[in-house]
């Protein structure tokens, strides 16, 4: 199994090991512009084909460990209704979900994806693209670099992420469907913008954009501030994605409720660090 960055990333196209090179500086400026305008940026063919096969194989060998969930959730990743709110409040809109994760604690020590996530080169590159420093690898032991699995008929409804910044690495695309849809920068720290969120949940597509990723593509995404979903998987093949995550707070992990709903369990760390969010936004 490869354990060199040059065996995983196309460093000729994306020399992330040398942030002073003119080529990567140009790429960073484009990413920064994309992220400011659209809350996401895509880098085609970021992962080399051989590494992509390794990632695909390491996931398929552990499919029996994937936690699949069909629990209906709201856009803030909660399954429990809040009867104190008005009936038409976005927090009381629950949507069908059929989606699963190979949790990060299931990854082997020599995992290709785990190795990539733990490199300083990737962290520093993502930080430069976001124009935010410092950022940290997510401390959540279940969710920091999980593989997302969407089987045929799978659907991931409108939601916000718990972590500020997410990478999406397409490993295997669905035959049909599985399209990423998003509403750029619909909320910001201290402003939930519930009225605009409600419009989207009710079917208004004015703010909705689509992104079709191909295997090997990398997407950098401001998932905490951007409402997003994946449309229903059609055909016979599953959609595989790895979602390494970065945060502003090195202490932060998922809430116990979120962890149980999405990753099938909560660990002591989820209870110990279950404090109010500094950005004032709901998970």
Secondary structure, DSSP 8 states (H G I E B T S, - for coil): ---SGGGTB-TTT--TT-TTSHHHHHHHHHHHHHHHHHSEEEETT-B-HHHHHHHHHHHHTTGGG-EEE---B-TTS--S--TTS-TTSGGG--B--BEEEE-GGGS-TT-HHHHHHT-HHHHHHHHHHHT--S-EE---TTTTT-EEEE-TT-BEEEE--SSSEEEEEEEE--SEE--EEEETT--BTTB--HHHHHHHHTT--TT-EEE---TT-EEEE-TTTSEEEE--EESS--EEEE--EEES-TT----HHHHHHHHS---HHHHHT----TT----
